[in-house]
Amino acid sequence: MELRTKRVYDEPSPDDGTRVLADRLWPRGITRERAHVALWAKEVAPSNELRQWYAHDPERFDEFEARYRAELDTPEGQAALRAVVDAVEPGGPLTLLTSTTAIELSHLAVLTKVLSELA
């Protein structure tokens, strides 16, 4: 499975394949029509507690990754991951979407690793 990440505010592209919003909160100022998402996978996003603790602090990223992986390793997390994988069109790319500006420090950096490990 080809994985991509992108901000939900960026224009959709035909190359995006299946677009999955992986944020717990719906992004401000964007409609569902404009977002062009096949799935809003809020269950695959970090818990509110973890998200607030992390606050995109680069010094906490390694600990954030460990805690987020632990959340994804629960039965609920595994079911959420399976829902994302099942939403992808066979042979097509998956574009994970977020509203954050620093994707490399976001949960998507971890989520792409986890999904790659599943494939």
Buried (B, 14 or more C-beta within 10 A) or exposed (E): BEBBBBBBBEEBEEEBBBBBBBBBEBBEEBEEEEBBBBBBBEBBBBBEEBBEBBEBEEEBBEEBBEBBBEBBEEEEBEEBBEBBBEBBEEEEBBBBBBBBEEBEBBBBBBBBEBBEEEE
